């Protein structure tokens, strides 16, 4: 009995030490993102820098981010947001739009996986949402990117964090979000095509700006 207790105690101590090591031992990324690589003009779109409220940035807790409003000659408006988190440890995990949207007054009308096929950027499965706030109706796409690749859901993001921590790799990650105003519910498919046209010109530059391909 005494020997069993000693072994159990030793395992608890070793497990606690390993957990503590994984929590505090962290490889830092060599560099952050280079968002100046993301053009303000491409494919007929012209962008301008915008900002959220200071309170929103305090809640977001991203290390750095860009928020731009792009428009073209046909009146298409696209909001592009990319938030980069140098570490997801120590309480700095990314806030999911699924949780933040209701808190900011937006109702999630529809959410579903959506397959993006972007020339020059390849295939990825992301989230497509229809969100509403009073008379406003928006189409939103969002996903996460890490050194492990493209991640659609929050469970996958947690798993990626655990794996990178286990192998002492940087745990940095980015949230990529795209918003387009909709004319109505019958505009969802057409809005998706407008989003694809925008991403064809800008997504390769966004991913080159992130440090995950180094």
N, C-alpha and C positions, 0 to 999 in steps of 0.2 A: 504493500500500500504506500509506504514511504517513497519507494522508488518511482511509482506511478505519479505521485504528487510532484516529485522533483522534475520528472520529465515534462509534466503538464506546465509547471511553472516556467521551465526553461523555454518551452515553445511559446508561451505567452510573452515572455521577455523578448525573444528573438522576433516574434511577429510584430510587437510594438515598436522595436527598433527599426525594423524594415519599413513599417508604415510611416514612421517619422522621417526616415531617410528619403522615401519617395515623396513625402510632402514638401520637404524643404530643399532637397537637392534638385536643382533644375538647370538644364542647359538653356542658355539665353540665345536668342536669334542673333546672327551676325549683323543683320541690318533690319531696319524697318521698311515700310513701303515707300515707293517713290511715286507719289500721286501726280507729280508734274508730268509724268509720262502719259497720263490720260488726256487726250486732246480736248480742247474746247470747241473745235470745229472738225466735223467729219461727216461724210455722207449726207450733206445738206442740212445737218443739225448744227445749231450754235448754242453753246452753253454759257451760263453765268453762275458764279458762286453764290450760294445761299447759306443761311445758318438756321439751326433750330434755336429755341429759347435756351438760355443758360441753364435753366432747371432741367431741360431735357438732356443736356450734355452731362450734367451731374448724375443723372440716373443711368445714362448709357455707360459711362466710365470707360469709353474707348480711349486708347492711347493717342490715336489720331484718326481722322476721318475726312471724307469729302461729301458735300451735299451740293448737287448742281441741278439746275433746271435747264433742260435742253428743249428747244423748239425748232421747227422747220417751216418752210414756206407754205406748207399745206395746213398749218395750224396744229400739227401734232405736238403735244407737250409730254415730256418724259422727265420724271424726277429720278435721279440716280444718287443713291447713298451707298457708300462703302465705309464700314467701320472696322478698324484694325485693332486687335487686342494682343499686346506683346506677350501676355501670359494669361492663362485661364485659371491659374491657381490662386489660393488665398482669397477666396470670395469674389474674384473678378470674372466669373463666368459670364458669357454673353446673354443678355436679356432677349428672350424670344419675342418676335413680333406678335405671336399668338397671345402672349400675356400682356404686352405693352399696348396693343391697339385698343382693347376694351377700356383700359385705364385712361386713354387719351380721348375717349368719346367716340371711337369708331366701332361699328358692329361688324363682325365677320359674318357675311351672308353665305359664303361658300368657300371651301378650302379643299384642294385636291392635289395629288401629284401631277406634274406636267413634264413632258419630255422636251427638252430644248436640243435642237440640232443646229449648231452655229458654224458656218464655214470659217475655218481658221481657228476655231476654239473647240470643236468636237461636240460630243454628246454629253449631256448631264441631265439627271432627273432632279427637278426643283419643286418648290411649292407655288401653286397658283391660287390666289385668293381674289374674291370680290368683297370689297369692304364699303360700308355706307356710313355717312355722317350727315344727318339731316337731309338736305337735298343733294348732297354730293355722293357720287358713286365712282369708285376707283377700282382699277385692276392692278393687283400687286403680284410681283414675283419675288421670292427671296430664297436664299440658300446660304450655306456656310462653306468656306474653303479653309483647309489646313494643309499641313505638310503631308497628310494622308490622302488628300484629294478633295472632291466635292462631296458634301454631306447635306442631305435634305432635312433630316429631323433632329430634334434635340437629344433623343436617345443615342443616335449615332455620334453626335458631338461629344456626349459624355464618354462613350466607349473610346473614341479617338483620343480624348484627354487621358484616359487611363492607360492606353497602350503607349502613347508618347511618354508619359511619366515613367512607366515601367522600364522603357528602353533609354531613358534619360535623353530624350529628344526635346527640342523646344516645343512648347505647348501653345504657341501663338496661333491665332485664327482670325478670320475675317467674316463679317456679315455683309453680303451683297444684296441690295434691295432695289427694286425698280417699281415705280408707280406711274400709271397713266390714267387720266380722267376718262370715264366712259360716258357715252351719250345715253345709254340705257342698257338693260340686260341683253338686248339683242345685239349689242356691240362687243360682246366678250370675245368671240372668235376673231373678229376684225381687229380688236384691240391687241389680241395675242400676236397677230401678224405684224402689227405696228411695232410691238415690243421686239420681235425677232429681227425686224429690219434695223432697229436701233442697235441691238446687241451685236449684230454682225459687224458693225463699224467700231464699237467701243469695248466690247468684252475682251477681245485679245489684249488690248492695251491695259485694261484693268488688271488682268491676270499677270501680265508682265510687270506691272507696278508692284504687285505683292511679292514678298520674299520667299515664297514657297518653292519656286522652281530652281533656286540656287543649288 
